[in-house]
Every structure is written in C-alpha cells, then in structure tokens.
Amino acid sequence: MAIDHAQADVCGCVRPTACVDRNGGLYLVAIRRIGTGRDARVRTGEVSDRLDVSPSSVTEMFDRFAASGLLRYEKQAGVELTDRGREVTLELEACQCAVRTFFRRRTGFDMSLEAGYRIGYVLLDEAIERLRALVDGTANACSATPPNGADRCPFAGTEH
C-alpha cells in the first residue's frame, strides 16, 4: 500500500532548513542524485549504501518525509521526490554547490560533497549570495531555478 501525503503538501517552508534538519537533507540529496536520469523509484538499500546508514534509519526518514509531503514512499517499491521535495533538495544542493565552487575557484581545494553540504546548510542566504558573487560576479549555475539548476553545477555527478 502506498503512502502518499503529497496531496497535502504539508511542507510550506520558505527556506529548506526550516523543512529538514541537516542530516535529513542529506537523505533528500542522496535520493535526488541516485534517482536522476532514471524512471525507477529509489530503493531503501541504495540510500543506505550511499549514506552508510542502516536500512531502518532510511525507512524511518522515508516515513517522516512522506508525512511532510516531500516524497512518495511505497514499501518494497521505494521513493520518489514530490515537486516540493525536489524544490527543497535543489535549494540544498545549490547552497552546497556555491560553497564547493567558491573553495575550488578561490583556493584550489576540492571539497567533498558532504563538507560542502554541511557548510552550505548553516550559511545564511546572504552569505551564499556573497560566495556566488565572489566566484564570478553573478549567481552560479546552481542558483538557476528548478528543475535543472543543481544539475548544471560543476560538481554534479561527483561523489567526493
């Protein structure tokens, strides 16, 4: 039986960090990255392997995000992001990309996905905009509106 809370779209937050905690956002980012370019749902084991967490932790997070309207979860079939879930995830990834792009272009340091995510998560919107401006004077490709903004990130598809 499918759990589909998407019609309620409970999450109406203005900023992604108001919708998900820092660790929860990593699950959404993993779901989007794993699911990009394919029609199939993302399965519990795939997220568990990607994040190196137990399958039960993934299932718990899937239930939580389904209840808040960020994804559609069907046991045994996996999950897919709702439109709102994708929007929140792309915002989180755009912050991650701004941080990683800044460090790569200004310092030559290739920051990991997780480090860029964790820094981007805690920075204020104004700080993210300043990083983007310092990098190239304009908002970088990741700041483009969904659905493709984060896909054009110079780091999209990288795992480290």
C-alpha positions in Angstrom: 0.0 0.0 0.0 1.4 3.4 -1.0 1.8 6.2 1.5 1.2 9.4 -0.4 0.9 12.6 1.6 1.9 14.7 -1.4 -1.6 16.0 -2.0 -1.5 17.8 1.4 2.0 19.2 0.7 2.4 19.8 4.4 5.9 21.4 3.9 5.3 25.0 3.0 8.6 26.3 4.4 10.3 29.4 3.0 13.8 28.0 3.5 14.9 24.4 3.1 16.5 24.4 6.5 13.1 25.0 8.0 11.7 21.8 6.4 14.5 19.4 7.1 17.3 19.1 9.6 20.9 18.9 8.5 21.1 15.1 8.4 17.7 14.7 6.9 18.7 16.9 4.0 21.5 14.5 3.2 18.8 11.8 2.6 16.9 14.1 0.2 20.1 14.9 -1.7 21.0 11.2 -1.9 17.5 10.4 -3.2 17.7 13.0 -5.9 21.3 12.1 -7.0 20.5 8.4 -7.2 17.2 8.9 -9.0 18.5 11.4 -11.6 18.3 10.1 -15.1 16.1 7.1 -14.4 12.4 6.3 -14.2 12.6 3.8 -11.3 12.0 4.7 -7.7 14.9 4.9 -5.4 15.1 2.0 -3.0 16.0 1.9 0.7 19.2 -0.1 0.1 20.5 2.4 -2.4 20.2 5.3 0.1 21.5 3.1 2.9 24.6 2.2 0.8 25.2 5.8 -0.3 25.0 7.3 3.1 26.4 4.3 5.0 23.5 4.1 7.4 21.2 1.3 8.4 18.2 0.4 6.2 16.0 1.0 9.2 17.3 4.6 9.5 16.4 5.1 5.9 12.9 3.7 6.3 12.3 6.0 9.3 13.4 9.0 7.3 11.3 8.0 4.3 8.2 7.8 6.6 9.0 11.2 8.0 9.4 12.9 4.7 6.3 11.2 3.2 4.3 12.5 6.2 5.6 16.1 5.4 4.8 15.8 1.7 8.4 15.8 0.5 8.3 12.4 -1.1 6.1 9.5 -2.1 7.0 6.3 -0.4 5.8 2.8 -1.2 7.3 -0.1 0.8 9.1 -2.6 -1.4 8.9 -0.1 -4.3 10.9 2.8 -2.9 10.5 6.5 -3.0 10.3 9.4 -5.4 10.5 13.1 -4.5 7.4 15.2 -4.8 7.6 18.5 -6.6 8.1 20.2 -3.2 10.7 17.6 -2.2 12.6 18.3 -5.4 12.4 22.0 -4.8 13.8 21.7 -1.3 16.5 19.4 -2.4 17.6 21.6 -5.3 17.8 24.5 -2.9 20.0 22.5 -0.5 22.2 21.4 -3.4 22.5 24.9 -4.7 24.0 26.0 -1.4 26.3 23.1 -1.4 27.4 23.9 -4.9 28.0 27.6 -4.1 30.3 26.6 -1.2 32.2 24.0 -3.2 32.6 26.3 -6.2 33.9 29.1 -4.1 36.5 26.8 -2.4 37.6 25.3 -5.7 37.9 28.5 -7.7 39.3 30.7 -4.9 41.6 28.2 -3.0 42.0 25.3 -5.4 40.6 23.0 -2.7 38.2 20.3 -3.9 35.8 20.0 -1.0 33.7 16.8 -0.6 30.0 16.7 -1.2 29.3 16.2 2.5 31.5 19.0 3.7 30.1 21.4 1.1 26.6 20.4 2.1 27.2 20.9 5.8 28.7 24.3 5.4 26.1 25.4 2.9 23.3 24.2 5.2 24.4 26.6 8.1 25.1 29.7 6.0 22.6 32.4 5.7 21.1 33.2 2.3 23.1 36.4 2.2 26.3 34.5 2.8 25.5 32.1 -0.1 24.8 35.1 -2.4 28.1 36.7 -1.4 30.0 33.5 -2.2 28.4 33.3 -5.6 29.3 37.0 -6.2 32.9 36.4 -5.2 33.2 33.4 -7.5 32.1 35.0 -10.7 30.1 38.2 -10.0 26.8 36.6 -10.7 24.8 33.7 -9.4 26.4 30.4 -10.4 24.6 27.8 -12.5 23.3 26.1 -9.3 21.2 29.1 -8.5 19.1 28.6 -11.6 15.5 27.8 -10.8 14.5 24.1 -10.6 14.3 21.7 -12.1 17.8 21.9 -13.6 19.8 24.3 -11.5 21.8 21.9 -9.4 22.2 19.6 -12.4 24.3 22.2 -14.1 26.6 22.5 -11.0 30.3 22.0 -11.9 30.2 19.2 -9.3 27.0 17.4 -10.3 27.6 13.7 -10.5 30.8 13.8 -8.4 30.9 11.8 -5.3 33.9 13.3 -3.5 
